[in-house]
Amino acid sequence: MRIMHLLNHCGKANGHVNVSVDLAITQHSMGHDVGYTCASGDFIPLLESAGVKVYHVEQPHRGIGKFLRANLQLNRAIRDFAPDILHVHMAAQSVLVQPYRLLGHKVVTTLHNEFDRSAWLMGRASRVVTVGQTGFEVMRKSHVPVRKLRQVQNGSIGSPRLPAAFTPADLAHPAILTVCGMHPRKGVADLLNAFALLRKTNPDAHLYLAGEGPMLQEYKAQAETLGIGDHAHFLGFCSDPRQYLFAADIFVLASHADPGPLVIAEARHAGNAIVASNVDGIPAMLDHGEAGILIPPKQPELLASTLRNLLDDPSKLAEYRARSKRGAERFTIERVCRDMEKIYGELI
């Protein structure tokens, strides 16, 4: 099968990109011919070294000139690669491929973030893949026929972006970890407020925050204002979160919205006890509470008490670490590829 993935870019610190790079390289290793279009990005050398054919296509939403050039570049790429499947991961590329869809090309889109204002554009495809039930319902309400909708849960175990070997970090314990972008949707301010409350009864606890984003400096200032600066450690962007996940005791994701966070799969693989918001695709990834503790978002007091209950009860902490790991093997990138193969196979 000849599969072409289409994105604006392939830069690090982007979940859409991570999913697409994992798919492209693993699909190639499974015997498919794989192409990848983007304007630029950190992963181009990795893709090319893995045998994926990379085509330069401008970001079409950056101005009329780039839109016109992107159309020409995509046309050349499609004529050269002759794909069986065009797999679109970002809305701007969904616009670009519409003439090809009308001409009979098979277009698959993956809706990674249903809360984006442009999410409706992803519905213009032969098949629309969502990473959770929330996205499925958004597309259905956008009048995408149910017969075109499919769900494929994210997974990243065995990611070709990461080296086979790694060394766990040396963390102070008890260690609470989050890995996320530093912006409001991820609930970082709530987590900092919860950690400040937790420290009143558990002064030895440490919080590690891996990630970067537009609110990083504000969150650092918040930690200082709360008096937790010495125990809240901002790690910055982390290309391989396993070094922290396999060293932490508890993983927290305090998101306000999150369709299918890869890091939940990674935290389960590491065997962390998990506390996460009961929103969007997170409950399904935690087996609806069997593999982690689900709480409502935006409630720092409840988050603090939940963390306290785990830290104060070693047997409960051990139980949730075991429950997290149980069944985590389904979150492999190979399983994601097989699920996608079935969807592609419906079209060709």
C-alpha positions as CSV (number, residue, x, y, z in Angstrom):
1,M,0.0,0.0,0.0
2,R,1.2,3.6,-0.8
3,I,0.4,5.9,2.1
4,M,1.1,9.7,2.1
5,H,0.8,11.7,5.4
6,L,0.1,15.4,5.1
7,L,1.0,18.0,7.8
8,N,1.9,21.6,8.1
9,H,5.2,20.7,9.8
10,C,6.9,17.9,11.7
11,G,8.4,19.8,14.7
12,K,8.8,18.4,18.1
13,A,6.5,19.1,21.1
14,N,3.3,18.4,19.0
15,G,1.1,15.4,19.5
16,H,-0.2,15.4,15.9
17,V,3.3,15.2,14.7
18,N,4.4,12.5,17.1
19,V,1.4,10.3,16.0
20,S,2.1,10.9,12.3
21,V,5.9,10.2,12.6
22,D,5.3,7.0,14.5
23,L,2.7,5.9,12.0
24,A,4.9,6.8,8.9
25,I,8.0,5.0,10.1
26,T,6.2,2.0,11.5
27,Q,4.1,1.6,8.4
28,H,7.3,1.6,6.3
29,S,8.8,-1.0,8.5
30,M,5.7,-3.1,8.0
31,G,6.2,-3.1,4.3
32,H,4.2,-0.2,3.0
33,D,5.6,2.6,0.8
34,V,5.2,5.8,2.8
35,G,5.4,9.5,1.9
36,Y,5.2,12.5,4.1
37,T,4.6,16.2,3.2
38,C,5.4,19.1,5.4
39,A,7.0,22.6,5.3
40,S,9.8,21.9,7.8
41,G,10.5,20.2,11.1
42,D,12.8,18.4,13.5
43,F,11.8,14.9,12.4
44,I,12.7,15.1,8.7
45,P,16.1,13.5,9.1
46,L,14.6,10.6,11.1
47,L,11.8,10.1,8.6
48,E,14.3,10.1,5.7
49,S,16.7,7.7,7.4
50,A,13.9,5.3,8.0
51,G,13.0,5.2,4.3
52,V,10.0,7.6,4.3
53,K,10.0,9.8,1.3
54,V,9.6,13.5,2.5
55,Y,8.2,16.2,0.2
56,H,8.4,19.9,0.9
57,V,4.9,21.5,0.9
58,E,4.5,25.1,2.2
59,Q,2.1,25.8,5.1
60,P,-0.9,26.9,3.1
61,H,-2.5,29.1,5.7
62,R,0.5,31.5,5.9
63,G,-0.7,33.7,3.1
64,I,-2.0,33.6,-0.4
65,G,1.4,33.2,-1.9
66,K,2.2,30.2,0.2
67,F,-1.2,28.8,-0.4
68,L,-0.7,28.8,-4.2
69,R,2.8,27.4,-3.9
70,A,1.5,24.7,-1.5
71,N,-1.0,23.6,-4.2
72,L,1.7,23.3,-6.8
73,Q,4.0,21.5,-4.5
74,L,1.3,19.0,-3.3
75,N,0.3,18.4,-6.9
76,R,4.0,17.5,-7.8
77,A,4.3,15.3,-4.7
78,I,1.1,13.4,-5.5
79,R,2.0,12.9,-9.1
80,D,5.5,11.6,-8.1
81,F,4.4,9.3,-5.2
82,A,1.0,8.1,-6.6
83,P,-0.5,7.3,-3.2
84,D,-3.3,4.9,-2.6
85,I,-4.2,6.8,0.6
86,L,-3.9,10.5,1.5
87,H,-3.8,10.6,5.3
88,V,-4.4,14.2,6.6
89,H,-3.5,15.2,10.2
90,M,-4.1,19.0,10.1
91,A,-7.0,21.1,8.9
92,A,-5.0,23.2,6.4
93,Q,-4.0,20.1,4.5
94,S,-7.6,19.0,4.5
95,V,-8.4,22.1,2.5
96,L,-5.5,21.4,0.1
97,V,-6.6,17.8,-0.7
98,Q,-10.3,18.6,-1.5
99,P,-9.7,18.7,-5.3
100,Y,-8.0,15.3,-5.1
101,R,-10.8,13.9,-3.1
102,L,-13.3,15.1,-5.7
103,L,-11.1,13.5,-8.4
104,G,-11.4,10.1,-6.7
105,H,-8.3,10.0,-4.4
106,K,-9.0,8.2,-1.1
107,V,-8.6,10.7,1.8
108,V,-8.4,9.7,5.5
109,T,-8.3,12.4,8.2
110,T,-7.4,12.0,11.8
111,L,-9.1,14.5,14.1
112,H,-6.5,14.9,16.8
113,N,-8.1,18.0,18.6
114,E,-11.9,18.3,18.3
115,F,-11.9,21.6,20.2
116,D,-10.0,23.4,17.4
117,R,-12.3,25.9,15.5
118,S,-11.2,24.3,12.2
119,A,-12.1,20.8,13.3
120,W,-15.1,20.7,11.0
121,L,-12.8,20.8,8.0
122,M,-11.5,17.3,8.9
123,G,-14.9,15.9,8.1
124,R,-14.4,16.3,4.4
125,A,-12.9,12.9,3.8
126,S,-13.5,9.3,2.7
127,R,-13.0,8.2,6.3
128,V,-12.7,10.4,9.5
129,V,-10.7,8.9,12.3
130,T,-11.2,10.2,15.9
131,V,-9.0,9.3,18.8
132,G,-12.0,9.1,21.3
133,Q,-15.8,9.3,21.6
134,T,-15.9,13.0,22.1
135,G,-14.4,13.6,18.7
136,F,-16.7,11.1,17.2
137,E,-19.7,13.0,18.6
138,V,-18.3,16.4,17.4
139,M,-18.0,15.0,13.9
140,R,-21.4,13.4,14.0
141,K,-22.9,16.7,15.1
142,S,-21.1,18.4,12.2
143,H,-23.1,16.2,9.9
144,V,-20.4,13.7,9.0
145,P,-22.1,10.5,8.2
146,V,-21.6,7.8,10.8
147,R,-20.7,5.3,8.1
148,K,-17.5,7.4,7.5
149,L,-16.5,7.7,11.2
150,R,-14.0,5.4,12.9
151,Q,-12.3,5.5,16.3
152,V,-8.6,4.5,16.8
153,Q,-7.2,5.0,20.3
154,N,-3.8,6.5,20.4
155,G,-0.7,4.5,21.3
156,S,3.0,5.2,21.4
157,I,4.7,2.2,23.0
158,G,7.6,1.2,20.7
159,S,7.7,4.6,19.1
160,P,10.5,4.9,16.5
161,R,11.1,8.4,17.7
162,L,12.7,7.1,20.9
163,P,15.9,5.1,21.4
164,A,15.5,1.5,22.6
165,A,17.5,2.2,25.8
166,F,17.2,5.0,28.3
167,T,18.2,5.7,31.9
168,P,15.6,6.7,34.5
169,A,16.2,10.1,36.0
170,D,17.3,10.5,39.6
171,L,14.3,12.1,41.2
172,A,13.6,13.0,44.8
173,H,10.7,11.0,46.3
174,P,7.8,10.9,46.6
175,A,7.9,12.2,43.0
176,I,4.7,13.5,41.3
177,L,5.1,14.1,37.6
178,T,3.2,15.7,34.8
179,V,4.3,15.8,31.1
180,C,2.3,18.3,29.1
181,G,2.4,21.6,27.3
182,M,2.6,24.7,29.5
183,H,-0.7,26.3,28.6
184,P,-4.1,26.7,30.3
185,R,-5.8,23.7,28.6
186,K,-3.5,21.3,30.5
187,G,-4.6,22.5,33.9
188,V,-1.1,23.3,35.1
189,A,-2.2,26.2,37.3
190,D,-4.7,23.8,39.0
191,L,-1.9,21.3,39.6
192,L,0.4,23.9,41.1
193,N,-2.4,25.0,43.4
194,A,-3.1,21.4,44.4
195,F,0.5,20.7,45.1
196,A,0.7,23.8,47.4
197,L,-2.2,22.3,49.4
198,L,-0.6,18.9,49.4
199,R,2.7,20.3,50.8
200,K,1.0,21.4,53.9
201,T,0.6,17.8,55.0
202,N,3.3,16.1,52.8
203,P,6.2,18.5,52.9
204,D,8.6,15.9,51.4
205,A,6.7,15.6,48.1
206,H,8.3,16.9,44.9
207,L,6.5,17.9,41.7
208,Y,8.2,17.6,38.3
209,L,6.8,19.4,35.3
210,A,8.1,18.3,31.9
211,G,7.1,20.5,28.9
212,E,7.3,23.9,27.4
213,G,4.8,26.4,26.2
214,P,3.6,30.0,26.3
215,M,2.7,30.0,30.0
216,L,5.9,28.5,31.3
217,Q,7.2,31.7,32.9
218,E,3.8,32.5,34.4
219,Y,3.7,29.0,36.0
220,K,7.2,29.4,37.4
221,A,6.1,32.7,38.9
222,Q,3.0,31.0,40.3
223,A,5.1,28.4,42.0
224,E,7.2,31.0,43.7
225,T,4.2,32.9,44.8
226,L,2.7,29.7,46.3
227,G,5.9,29.1,48.2
228,I,6.6,25.8,46.4
229,G,9.5,26.9,44.2
230,D,12.0,24.6,45.9
231,H,9.8,21.5,45.4
232,A,8.3,22.3,42.0
233,H,10.9,21.4,39.3
234,F,10.3,22.7,35.8
235,L,12.2,20.4,33.4
236,G,11.5,22.1,30.1
237,F,10.9,20.2,26.8
238,C,11.6,16.5,27.2
239,S,12.2,14.5,24.0
240,D,12.0,11.2,25.9
241,P,9.6,11.3,28.8
242,R,10.3,7.7,29.8
243,Q,13.4,8.8,31.8
244,Y,11.0,10.7,34.2
245,L,8.0,8.4,33.9
246,F,9.9,5.3,34.9
247,A,11.4,7.2,37.9
248,A,8.1,8.8,39.2
249,D,5.7,7.5,41.8
250,I,2.5,9.3,40.5
251,F,1.6,10.7,37.2
252,V,-0.9,13.6,37.0
253,L,-2.7,15.0,34.0
254,A,-5.0,17.8,35.1
255,S,-6.3,18.8,31.6
256,H,-9.4,20.7,31.1
257,A,-9.7,19.1,27.6
258,D,-7.7,16.3,26.0
259,P,-8.8,14.1,23.2
260,G,-6.3,11.2,23.5
261,P,-3.1,12.1,25.2
262,L,-0.2,9.9,24.2
263,V,1.4,10.4,27.7
264,I,-1.4,8.4,29.4
265,A,-0.3,5.4,27.4
266,E,3.3,6.1,28.3
267,A,2.5,6.5,32.0
268,R,0.6,3.2,32.0
269,H,3.5,1.5,30.3
270,A,5.8,2.9,33.0
271,G,3.5,1.6,35.8
272,N,2.8,5.0,37.3
273,A,-0.2,5.4,39.6
274,I,-2.2,7.9,37.6
275,V,-4.5,10.7,38.6
276,A,-6.2,12.4,35.6
277,S,-9.1,14.6,34.6
278,N,-12.4,12.9,33.7
279,V,-12.6,14.6,30.3
280,D,-12.7,13.7,26.6
281,G,-10.6,10.6,25.7
282,I,-8.8,10.2,29.1
283,P,-11.4,8.0,30.8
284,A,-11.3,5.4,27.9
285,M,-7.5,5.4,28.0
286,L,-7.7,4.6,31.8
287,D,-10.3,1.9,31.3
288,H,-12.9,4.2,32.8
289,G,-11.2,4.3,36.2
290,E,-9.9,0.7,36.4
291,A,-6.4,1.8,35.5
292,G,-6.2,5.2,37.2
293,I,-8.1,7.7,39.4
294,L,-10.4,10.0,37.5
295,I,-11.5,13.3,39.0
296,P,-13.3,16.4,37.6
297,P,-11.1,19.1,36.2
298,K,-10.5,22.5,37.8
299,Q,-10.8,21.2,41.4
300,P,-7.4,21.7,43.1
301,E,-8.7,20.8,46.5
302,L,-9.9,17.4,45.2
303,L,-6.7,16.8,43.3
304,A,-4.7,17.5,46.4
305,S,-6.7,15.2,48.6
306,T,-6.5,12.4,45.9
307,L,-2.7,12.7,45.8
308,R,-2.6,12.8,49.6
309,N,-4.6,9.6,49.9
310,L,-2.1,7.8,47.6
311,L,1.0,9.1,49.3
312,D,-0.3,8.3,52.8
313,D,-1.3,4.7,51.9
314,P,1.7,2.8,50.3
315,S,-0.5,-0.3,49.6
316,K,-3.0,1.9,47.7
317,L,-0.2,3.5,45.8
318,A,1.2,0.0,44.9
319,E,-2.3,-1.1,43.9
320,Y,-2.8,1.7,41.4
321,R,0.7,1.3,40.0
322,A,-0.2,-2.3,39.2
323,R,-3.6,-1.4,37.8
324,S,-2.1,1.2,35.6
325,K,0.3,-1.3,34.0
326,R,-2.4,-4.0,33.5
327,G,-3.6,-4.1,29.9
328,A,-1.1,-1.3,28.8
329,E,0.2,-3.5,26.1
330,R,-2.6,-2.4,23.8
331,F,-1.1,1.0,23.5
332,T,1.6,0.0,21.0
333,I,2.2,1.9,17.8
334,E,2.0,-1.4,15.9
335,R,-1.6,-1.8,17.1
336,V,-2.4,1.7,15.9
337,C,-0.9,0.8,12.5
338,R,-3.0,-2.4,12.2
339,D,-6.2,-0.4,13.1
340,M,-5.3,2.1,10.4
341,E,-4.6,-0.6,7.8
342,K,-8.2,-1.9,8.3
343,I,-9.6,1.6,7.6
344,Y,-7.4,2.1,4.6
345,G,-8.5,-1.4,3.4
346,E,-12.1,-0.3,3.4
347,L,-11.3,2.2,0.7
348,I,-9.0,0.3,-1.7
